[in-house]
Every structure is written in C-alpha cells, then in structure tokens.
Amino acid sequence: MTWPGALFFIDAMNAASYLGISDWRLPSTLIPDPGCVVPTSPTGFNCSGSEMGHLFYTEFGATANTTVLATGNSTETDKFSNLLNVDTGSIYWSSLELDANTAYAFRFDKGQQVQASQNTPIGVWAVRDGDIGAIPIPASIWLLGSGLLGLFVLARFKIAT
C-alpha cells in the first residue's frame, strides 16, 4: 500500500485494538545512521540503526546487497513469512517521512534502506515495543481441540467397556 495507506492501516489496527494491543506502529529509521556506508545518509547498505536494518544485519546476520534468505541465519529467518514477497518487492515502509512526497523504506531483498515515493505500493510491517508472546494459529487450535476431544471420547469408551 502507499505510505498514507500504511499510516491509515496502522491507525485502524490501533483503533480496533488488534490482538488486544493499541500501540502498533511502523518501524523506525535512524538519521543519521552511523552504520550506513555513508554515515550522514539515511539510505544505502549496512544501515543497522533502523529497526529493519538491525533485524536484517544483526538479528538475521545477512549480508549487504544479497537477499535475507540467501545469507541470513535460517534459524532466525524461518520465524518470519513473506520476508521476500513478490507482491511488495520485499520492501517495507518505515515510519520516517522525508518530505510530503517521500518516505523511507527497507529492502529485504538487498539489505538496503531507501527513499520511496509515498504513492508507491510497498509492504507494511506493523511493529510495537515489547513482546506480545505467541500468537495462536486458528488451524492449530482446531487440531489441538480435535485431538483432545478424541482422547476424551477414547477415555470414555474405555471406561464404559
């Protein structure tokens, strides 16, 4: 979605108290970022001061100008889905606006912090401070419930016989 659309989406998540949480936001970008190849520029490679750059370079251990899946630590990257998304170009909006037409984003296909037109459709990654814990997956809950029900029926059948 566009950058204004991303802001609206985050506001809607907070208004709906999605997952019982109302402090969702877009990831931050640090300016200046001392990790960038050119430290005075908030764009480029090795910008690990931003939240997404930190995730790419520090947590995932990925290498600049390569995809996160090619060089990142698979133990960490496997915790996420759609890091490389064909629909969004693997680019995700940041919370930082450069001017009325431009905002910052991060490319997980290259490890690059970039400036993008606010009208460009880019991915949105909602974040918040802290930990919300494990999020139950509906299919897993159904499967667990079915298994428990089966055990209950089996136990009842054994008692009756």
Secondary structure as UniProt FT lines:
FT   HELIX           3..15
FT   TURN            16..17
FT   HELIX           18..20
FT   TURN            34..35
FT   TURN            39..40
FT   STRAND          44..45
FT   HELIX           51..54
FT   HELIX           55..59
FT   TURN            64..65
FT   HELIX           68..71
FT   HELIX           74..77
FT   TURN            78..79
FT   TURN            86..90
FT   STRAND          91..99
FT   TURN            100..101
FT   STRAND          102..107
FT   TURN            108..111
FT   STRAND          112..117
FT   TURN            118..119
FT   HELIX           138..160
//
